Amino acid sequence: MSLKQQASTGTEVDERLAALVTNANAVRAIASAVEGTLGPKGLDTMLVDKFGEVVITNDGVTILTMMEANHPAARMLINIAKAQQEEIGDGTTTATVMAGAMVGAGVEQVARGVPVARVIEGIRAGVKRGLEVMMQKARPVADLDDPLIYQVALVAGRGHEDIAALVVQAARMIGRDKLLDRAFRFSDTVMAEEGADNQVFMGVIVNKEPMNRQMPRELTDAGVLVIDDALEPEEIEEEALATEAGFARYMELQDQFRENIQKIIDLQVGLVLADRGVHDVAEEMLTDAGIMVVQRVANKELRRVAEHTGARMIKRTGLKKDLEQIKRCLGRCRRVFHDEKLEQVWIQEGAGKPMATVLVGAATAEVVGERERIAKDAASAVQAAVKGGVVPGGGALELAVAREVEKVRASMRGMTAYGVDCVVEALKRPLAQIVANAGFNPLEKIGDVMAAQVETGNDALAVDCDTGQVADMYELGVVDPVLVKTYAFKAAGEIAEAILRIDTIIKKREDREVNPKQATDL
């Protein structure tokens, strides 16, 4: 009797597995929402909100984060997918599909009478062995001129050659050492704009305009002051203003503020960036001095500008220091340019750390978001490939790992082996889905690939989605970063274990405020 039949007849088994079946169904529903996007022949998903706004994408994490999901197990899966995106930047669809398959197989085993504890034990053993094999099969990337880097960007960039070329060019500008920096996210250097030309340049972009049109449009060899604060006089309480001493203090602060602004002018600063607002007096004085001022700049952009120009971010109170001390906080860049069409300020060739920006052009506003997501995925994949190396894509690696994990099953006693079967099933799922999306029979093609891998000893074999024939993924240029694969596989195992361990679902009581009268009555 299947789980659906059990649910309809209300048998004792269904009562015992009620929470497990409910959670498993939610996870599989989420997996089914993204599995159609997997592979080169994957299709797009349309997301529509209550106002009729439409987003069309085949980016897994975008679908997961924008779709409506109320079930707690579904939200658990979505949160882990978000964590993968934050950590690695790619592979969320693979993680979700494998998690759905692993949970589904686990529930079936439990329904057959295998204890949950044994299934979880087997999943842990299978995942552990699988991760070891994946890392063993990784091929290191020699340097940023390695052709594999472009192939990684092309696969993650869903075949967009222009985006792949931009990302690789930017990676070479930034350099290997910067890409290996744990604090640096290559994807943060990517942005897309309607009407822009595809380009990569050494510098950063601030998505704000100068405060007024009287400020210079372009600067060369400019000093840069980055203020992580408002450029305004220190405030004084309104009650204090009503007193003579308070008003005198107010006038003193105003004079002090003008002196501070004059220091900026005396230092011949060309560009001032402020985290918050800029006072009218400061705007007027700095405009008259020919200084470009940009206010309310995002903190992330401020940090990037400071790093690229070599500036040290200061608070407004830092302007009280003498000129020599303030001068040491300034950064420099070769060129500052206000792009009126894109409503941005470009800061190029700073004196600090190398920082490339990837600007992806889009013909219409509707495709800007998707082009940016594609480019960010490509950038994340390139950085992951530099860190950990690459493996064959197209489901080839997972199938080869599945054969190794099956060997673990043979060495296990008791029912733990059934948990290993769940891992093997999950590892076969990516290739099965890629093949199905390409219009071929998954069962037939998985059999063909497994036989070919065993016969030739080549673990890079999978299915060419154009011809349906078994082919070497390295020769086709279908490669993925090993870190994307390992993180997705590990995440799938964690999701499966967490879902299978839930035995009961209980609704929490709502905390209600008790007013004093009710408390007295109690």
N, C-alpha and C positions, 0 to 999 in steps of 0.2 A: 504494500500500500504506500503511495507517494505521500509527501508532506501535504500537498493540496487536498488529497482525499482525507487525510487525517484531520485536517482543519475543518473540512465540511461535515464530517461525521461526529466531531467532538470526542474522539476516543481518548483513552487514558494517556496514550503516548503524546497526543497533541497537548493535553493539559500540562504534562511534564515538560514539554519543549516550547510552551507558548512564547516565553520571552525570547528564546533563541530564534525561533522561526520568524517572529515579528522583526527582530533586529536584522536577521539575515536578508529578509525581503527588502528592508529599507536600503541596506548596503548594495544589494544587487540592482535595485532601481536606480541608485545613483551611478553605478558602474555602467548600466545600459544607456544612460544619458550621454556618456562621453565615448563609449567604445566605437561608435560609428565614425569618429573622427580620426581613428588610429591609422597610421601608415600613409604612403604617398597617394593612395586612392580614397583616403578618408574624406567624408563630406562635412559640410558646415552645419552649424546649429544656429537657429534663430531664437533669440531671447527677446521677449516683448514684455514691457512693464504695463501697469494699469493706465498710464497716460498714452500708450501707443508707441512709446519710444522703442526703437529696434536696434539690437546689436547682433550682427552676424559674424560668427567666429568658429574656428575649429580648435581654438586654444583651450586645453582641458581645464586649467585653473580658472580661466575667465568664466567658463560655463559653470563650474562648481561654485564659484563665489557669487555669481549673479543669479543663479537659479533659486527658486523658493524651496526651502527644505525645512520642515518642521519636526521631523522625527529625530530624537536625540542621537540615535545610531548613525543616521545620515549626516548630522552635523559633526559627529566625531570624525567621520571619514573626510568630510570637507576640511576640517581643521588640520588634519594630518597632511592633506594635499597642500594646504596653504603653507605649512611648515616646510614641506619639500621645496616649494617655490621660493621661499625666503632663503633657504640654505643653499640650494643648488641652482634654482632658476629654471628647471626643465624636468620633464619626466613625470609630471603629475598624472597624465592620462594612463601611462603604463602602470604606475602605482595603484591607481584606482581600479583598473581592469584586473590586475593580479589579485588585489584585495578581495574584489567581488568573487573571483573564481575560488580563492582559498577559503573564504567564509562559506560559500555554497557547498564546496566539497566537504568541509568540516561538519556542517549541519547534517549532510547526508550520512556521514559516518556515525554521528551521534544517534541519528534516527534508527540506524541499524543495530544500535546497542553498544557501540564503542564508548567507553567512559570519556567525558570531556577532558579529564586530566591526562588521559593517554593520548588523545588527539593533540592537545597543546604540547605535550612532551615531544611528540613526533614532529610537529611543526617547528619547534625550536631547533631540533637536531637537523632537520632538512634545511632550514634557513641558514644555520651556522655553516653547514657544509657548502651550501650554494654560494654564500658570500666569499668563502675561501677560494672556490674554483673561479669565480668571476675575477677576483684580483689577480689570480695566477695567469689568466688568459689575456690580461691587459697588455697592450703594446704601447710602450712609452713614445711620447712625441719628442723628437730630437731637438727641434727649435721652431721658431715661429715661421720659418720658411718651408717647413715640412708640408707637402701637399695634403696630408691628412687634416691639417687645420682648416683648410678651405672646405674640404668635404664635410667636416663636422658642422661648420657654419651653414653649408648648403642644405644638409639634412635637417638640422634644427630650424633653419630658415624656410622650410617647406618648399625648397626648390627655387627660391627667389635669388637669382644669380647676382643681381645688383646689390641686394642687402648683404649677401655672403661676402662679396668683394669689399664692401665698405667696412664690415666688421673685422675682417682679416687685416685690412690696411690700418685700422685703428689699433688693433692688437700689436702690430709691429711698431707703431709709433710709441705706444705706452711701454712696451718692453716686457720681457719674461718676469723680471724681478717684481714689477708692480702687479702683474697678474697673479703671482704667487702670494701676495700680501693678503692675509685673511681679512683685514679690515676694508679692503678695496673690492667694490662690486662693479665689474665691467659693465653690467647692464645699466647702471646709473648714468653712464655716459651717452646713452642712446636717447634720442628724441625725434619725433616726427612732426612735420608741420605741413599744412595745406599750402600748396603753391611753391614750396621750397625745392631747391635742386639737391639731388643726392650729393653729399660731400663729407669728407672727414678733414678736420683741421686740428692743429695743436692749440688747444685753448678750451674755454668754457663759455656756455651761454647762460645769460640771466634772463628769465622770462618776464621782464619788466621793462618799461620805457623810462627815459630821463623825466624829471619832474616837469619840465616845460620846454617849449621849442626854442627858447633863447639860448639854451645850453648847447655846447658844441656837439656836432653830429659825429665827429671823428677825432681821435687823439692818437698821437704817436709818442713812443717812449714815455709813457705816463706813469706817474707815481699813483699807487692805489692804497686808499685807506678803507679798512673794513671795520665797521662799527656794529658790534653785536648788541645793539641797544637802540633807543630812540635818540635822534639828534635834536634834543629840545632842552630848554632850561630846566634845572631842578625845580620840582613843584613845591608849593607851600600851601598849607591848609587855608581854606577860605576864612575860618574864624580868626586866624592869625593876621590876615590881610586887613581886618577891621581895626587893628591896633597900629599905633605909630611905629613901634619897633618891627612889627610884622611887615608893614609896607616898606620900611627901610631895607629889610632883609630881601624882600621881593626885588627891589630896584638893584640891590647888590648882586643878586643872582642873574638878573638880566644883563648887567654890565659884564659879569664874569663870563656869561655865555657868549657875548659878542667877542670878548678877548680870545676865547677858545676857538671860535670860528676864524678869527684873524690868524691864529696859529696855523690852521689848515692852509690858508691862503699864502702865508709867508713860506711854508714848506713847499710851495709850488706843486701841490697835489693835483693830479689831473682827474681822478675818478674817486668818488665817495659812494660807498654802498652802506646802507643802513638797514638793520633788521626790522625797525619799526618806522614811525613817522618822522618827518623832518619839519622843524618849525619854520614859519614864514620868514622870520629874520634871517635864519641860516640859508634858506633858499635864495633870498634876494642877494645876500652878500656873496654867496658862492657863484651865483649866475653872473653877477657883475665881474667876478674874477675869472670867468671862462672855465669853470669847473663843472664837470658832468656829475649830477647827483641822482642816484636811484634809491628810492625808499621802498620799505616793506618787501625786501628780498627774502625768499624762502631760506630758512636756516641751512638746509642742505646745500643750496647754491652758494651761500656765503662761505661755508666751509671749503667748498671746492675752489672758489675764487682765491681764498686765502692760501690754500695749499699750492695752487698753480702759480700765483704771483709771488709767493714767499712772504706774504703779509701776516702780521699777527693781529688777530681779532682783539679789539679793545672795547671797553664800556665808555659811555660818555664822560664819566668821571676821569678816565684816562687822559682826557684832553687837558686836564689841569697840570699835567707834567710839563717839564720844560721842553723846548723844541728838539733838543738832541735826543731825548728819550722817546718822544713821539716819532721822530724820524726813523728810529730803529724798528718801529712797528709797521712801517710802510712796505708795500710790495711794489713790484714793477712789472710792466708788460710792454711789448713792442707796439701793440696796436689795440685801441678800443674803438668799436664801431657800433653805431645805432642803426639797426635795420628797421626802418619805418614800416616796411611791408609786413614783416613777420612780428613786429612789435617786440623786439628783443635787443639786448645789448650783448655784443660779442667781445670777449676779452681774449686776445690771441698772443701766443708766444710769451708766456709769463716767465719770470726769473726763478720760479720755484720748481716744484716737481713736474715732470712731464704729465700732461693731461690732455688726452684726445677727446673730441666730441664727434659722435656719429649723428649726422643730421639726415634723416630719411624723408624724402619728399613724397607727397601724396596728392593725387589729382583733385580729390574732393574731400570734404569734411567727413563724409561717411566712412571712408577707408583709412583715415588718419590713425585711429585707435588700433585697428588690426595690423597696419604696417609697423606701428611702434611695438606691438606685442611680438610680432614675428622677429623683429630686429633684436629685441631684448632677449628672446629665447636663444637666438644665434650667438649673441654675446656671452650669455651665461654658459652655453655649451662649449664655446671656445675656451673660456676660463677654466671650466671643469676639465677639459681635455689636457690643457697645459699642466694642471695640478696632478692628475692621476693617470693619464694615458687614454687610449681608445680601445674599443672592442668592436667586433662586427655587429651591425644593426640588423633590422628586418626580422627580429625574433630568432636569429641564428644562435646567438650566445645563450639565450634562455633555454633553447632546446638542447644544446650541448651540456649545459649545467644540469638540466633535468635528467640526462643519462647518468651523470655522476652522482646525483642525489639518489637515484634509484639503487645504486650500489650500497648506499647507507642502509637502505631498507633491508637488504639481505642479511646484514649483520645484527639486526635488532630482533629481540624476542618479544613475544606477546603482542598486545594490541597497539603498542606505540608505532608499529610499522604503518598503521592506517593513517596516522598523522602525517607521516612522510609522503604518503600518496596525495594528500591535499596540496603539499608543496609542489610535487611533480605536476599535478593538474594545473596549478597556477602558473608555473613556468611555461607550459605549453600554450597558455591562453593568448599571449601577445601575437605569436605567429599565426595562430588560428584566426584571430580577429583581423589581422592585417590581410591575410589571404581571403577571408570572407568579404572584407570591404573592397577587395580588388575583383570580386566576382568569381572566385574559384572555390572548390570544395575543400574545406579545412581538413577533414579527416584524411582525404586522399593525399593532400599536399604535405601534411605533417608526417605521414608514413613515408612518403618519397624522400623528404629531407632527412629524416632520422636514418633511413637505410643508406642514403648517400654519405652522410657524415661518418657512419660506422665503416662503410666500405672503403672510403678514401682517407679517413683519418683527418679530414678537414672540418674543423668546427665552425668555419666561416660560411658554410653553405646554408642557403635559405631559398626563398622563392622570388624570382624576378616578377614583380607585379605587372609588368607590361606583357610578358610572354607566358607567364605561368610555369616556366621551366626552373629547375634547380640551378642556382648560380652562386658564385663566390661573391660575398658582400664586399670584401675588400676590393675586388676587381671592379665592381660596380660603383665603388665610392660610397657605399652605405655604411657609415661608421657612427658610433655614438660614444660619448665620454663614459668611461667605466664608473665614475662617481655617480652619474645619473642613474645608471643601472643598479648599482649596489644600494643607493639610497632608496630607490623605488621598491626594490625587493625587500629591503629591511622594513620599510614603512608598511608594505603589504602584510608582512608577518606580524608586525605589532598590532595592526588593525584587526587581523583575524584572531589573534590571541585575546585581545581586549573584548571583542564581540562574543567569542565563544565562552568567555569566563562569566558573562552576565547571566545569572540564573533567574532573577526576579526583577521586574520593573515596578517601582512604587512611586506614586505621585507625591511630591513633597507638599506639606501643608503650607498655606500662605500665611506669612507673618502679617498680622494686623495690629495697627496701633490701638492701644487701649487708652481711652480718655479717662481723666481722674474720677468722673462720676461712676463709670463702669468699674474701675478698680475698687472704689468704695463699696459698690454693690456686691462685688465678688468677696 
